[in-house]
Amino acid sequence: TPVRAESPDRSPTPPPPLTMRVVAAYMLAKQAGKDGSAADIKAILSAAGVEADDAKIELLLKEIEGKDLEEMIKEGAEKLASMPAGGAAAAAAEPEPEPEEEEEEEDMGFDLFD
C-alpha cells in the first residue's frame, strides 16, 4: 500500500481509506461513457451533494491506473465467490441442538392455587 508523508513522531502516515462514494462515482462516470477523471468524479459527487475529497480521488485513480474496469469487476466477483457465505455456512456446520426434555412435575400433595 502506498505510504504518505511521515507524521511528527516519524511513523509513516497511511493514505486515507477509499470510500464507496468515490468508487461508485468513478463507476457511474465509466457507465456514462466518460473517462472517469477526477473532474468526472467530482461532478458526480457534487451532483449528489457530497463534498469531494481530492486525496481519496487521487488515491483511487492511482490504484486503478492502467486497469480495465470490467476486468476489475470480474476479478472481484471471483474473489467474492470463493468466500464462505456468512450465516449459511455457519448454520450448515452446526448441528441443530436437541430439545431438552421437560421434567414432569412431582405431586407434592397440595395445589399451589387452591
PyMOL commands that set and color helices and strands:
alter all, ss='L'
color gray80, all
select helices_A, chain A and resi 20-31+38-47+54-64+69-81+86-93
alter helices_A, ss='H'
color red, helices_A
deselect
rebuild
show_as cartoon
